[in-house]
């Protein structure tokens, strides 16, 4: 059962978190370019790619809830729920989720609204890029912790 839970956890992380990190990373640059080429406020063609990236982030953020659910189930079956590396991973995951929900997704919505109005979004996009970078860095650290698992018996 542990192997099944671990497999679902890893697959969910790849399938759900991967697209969010990529789409969120692409969003500021694509939106900046769309803002530069947008001929008029409400130009739907210029906004189509940023809108698609935002939709990917929103949908896969919701799907990403599966990752910690199966992570907890896997940790429970491995009897590692109290291990420090896992507790740090849980805290970092919570911080990443808050950054995504409170800063990245609303920042993308605001950038799309500004793009739709034809107004400048430069400073807001720089902040959004920073939030996205922190979000991605947190996921990278969590991934490394999951692989290395200090004190694990895998010999790694």
C-alpha positions as CSV (number, residue, x, y, z in Angstrom):
1,X,0.0,0.0,0.0
2,X,2.9,2.4,0.8
3,X,4.3,2.1,-2.7
4,X,0.9,2.9,-4.2
5,X,0.5,5.9,-2.0
6,X,4.0,7.1,-2.7
7,X,3.4,6.6,-6.5
8,X,0.2,8.7,-6.4
9,X,1.9,11.4,-4.3
10,X,4.8,11.7,-6.7
11,X,2.7,11.6,-9.8
12,X,0.3,14.2,-8.4
13,X,3.3,16.4,-7.6
14,X,4.6,16.1,-11.1
15,X,1.2,16.5,-12.8
16,X,-0.2,19.2,-10.5
17,X,2.6,21.3,-9.1
18,X,4.8,21.2,-12.2
19,X,2.3,23.0,-14.5
20,X,1.7,25.7,-11.8
21,X,5.4,26.4,-11.4
22,X,6.0,26.6,-15.1
23,X,2.9,28.6,-16.0
24,X,3.4,31.0,-13.0
25,X,7.0,31.5,-14.1
26,X,6.0,32.3,-17.6
27,X,3.1,34.6,-16.7
28,X,5.0,37.9,-15.9
29,X,7.2,37.9,-19.1
30,X,4.3,36.9,-21.4
31,X,2.0,39.5,-19.8
32,X,4.8,42.2,-20.2
33,X,5.1,41.3,-23.9
34,X,1.4,41.2,-24.4
35,X,1.1,44.7,-22.7
36,X,3.8,46.0,-25.1
37,X,2.1,44.7,-28.2
38,X,-1.5,45.4,-27.2
39,X,-2.9,47.8,-29.6
40,X,-5.9,48.9,-27.6
41,X,-7.6,48.3,-24.2
42,X,-9.4,45.0,-24.2
43,X,-7.3,43.5,-27.0
44,X,-8.3,39.8,-26.6
45,X,-5.6,38.4,-28.8
46,X,-2.8,40.0,-26.7
47,X,-4.4,38.7,-23.5
48,X,-5.1,35.2,-24.6
49,X,-1.8,33.6,-23.6
50,X,-1.6,35.3,-20.2
51,X,-5.3,34.3,-19.6
52,X,-4.5,30.7,-20.5
53,X,-1.5,30.7,-18.1
54,X,-3.6,32.1,-15.3
55,X,-6.3,29.5,-15.9
56,X,-3.6,26.7,-15.7
57,X,-2.4,28.1,-12.4
58,X,-5.9,28.3,-10.9
59,X,-7.0,24.8,-12.1
60,X,-3.8,23.0,-11.2
61,X,-3.5,24.8,-7.8
62,X,-6.9,23.2,-6.9
63,X,-5.8,19.8,-8.3
64,X,-2.5,20.3,-6.3
65,X,-4.4,19.7,-3.0
66,X,-4.1,16.0,-3.8
67,X,-0.3,16.2,-3.3
68,X,-0.3,16.9,0.4
69,X,-3.3,14.6,1.0
70,X,-1.4,11.6,-0.4
71,X,1.8,12.9,1.2
72,X,0.3,12.7,4.6
73,X,-1.1,9.2,3.8
74,X,2.4,8.1,2.6
75,X,4.1,9.6,5.6
76,X,1.7,7.9,7.9
77,X,2.3,4.5,6.3
78,X,6.1,5.0,6.5
79,X,5.8,6.1,10.1
80,X,7.7,9.4,9.5
81,X,5.0,12.0,10.5
82,X,7.2,13.3,13.3
83,X,10.5,13.4,11.4
84,X,12.0,16.9,11.3
85,X,12.6,16.8,7.5
86,X,8.9,16.1,7.0
87,X,7.7,18.8,9.4
88,X,10.0,21.3,7.6
89,X,8.5,20.1,4.3
90,X,5.0,20.6,5.6
91,X,5.7,24.1,6.8
92,X,7.3,25.1,3.5
93,X,4.4,23.6,1.6
94,X,2.0,25.6,3.6
95,X,4.0,28.8,3.0
96,X,4.1,28.0,-0.7
97,X,0.3,27.5,-0.8
98,X,-0.3,30.8,1.0
99,X,2.0,32.6,-1.5
100,X,0.2,31.0,-4.4
101,X,-3.3,31.7,-3.1
102,X,-2.6,35.2,-1.5
103,X,0.0,36.7,-3.8
104,X,0.5,34.9,-7.1
105,X,-3.0,34.2,-8.3
106,X,-4.5,37.6,-7.2
107,X,-1.4,39.2,-8.8
108,X,-2.1,37.5,-12.0
109,X,-5.8,38.5,-11.9
110,X,-4.8,42.1,-11.3
111,X,-2.3,42.0,-14.1
112,X,-4.9,40.6,-16.5
113,X,-7.3,43.3,-15.4
114,X,-4.7,46.0,-16.1
115,X,-3.8,44.4,-19.4
116,X,-7.5,44.4,-20.3
117,X,-7.7,48.2,-19.5
118,X,-4.5,48.9,-21.4
119,X,-2.8,50.3,-18.3
120,X,0.8,49.7,-17.2
121,X,1.7,46.7,-15.1
122,X,5.5,46.9,-15.0
123,X,6.0,47.3,-11.2
124,X,3.2,44.8,-10.4
125,X,4.7,42.3,-12.8
126,X,8.1,42.6,-11.1
127,X,6.5,41.9,-7.7
128,X,4.6,39.0,-9.2
129,X,7.8,37.6,-10.7
130,X,9.4,37.8,-7.2
131,X,6.5,36.1,-5.5
132,X,6.5,33.4,-8.2
133,X,10.2,32.9,-7.7
134,X,9.8,32.4,-4.0
135,X,6.9,30.0,-4.6
136,X,9.1,28.0,-7.0
137,X,12.1,28.1,-4.7
138,X,10.0,26.7,-1.8
139,X,8.8,23.8,-4.0
140,X,12.4,23.1,-5.0
141,X,13.5,22.9,-1.4
142,X,10.5,20.6,-0.6
143,X,11.4,18.4,-3.5
144,X,15.0,18.1,-2.4
145,X,13.9,17.3,1.2
146,X,11.6,14.6,-0.2
147,X,14.4,13.1,-2.2
148,X,17.2,13.4,0.4
149,X,15.1,12.7,3.5
150,X,17.7,13.4,6.2
151,X,18.1,10.3,8.4
152,X,16.3,8.0,5.9
153,X,17.2,4.4,5.5
154,X,17.6,4.5,1.8
155,X,21.4,5.1,2.0
156,X,21.1,8.3,0.0
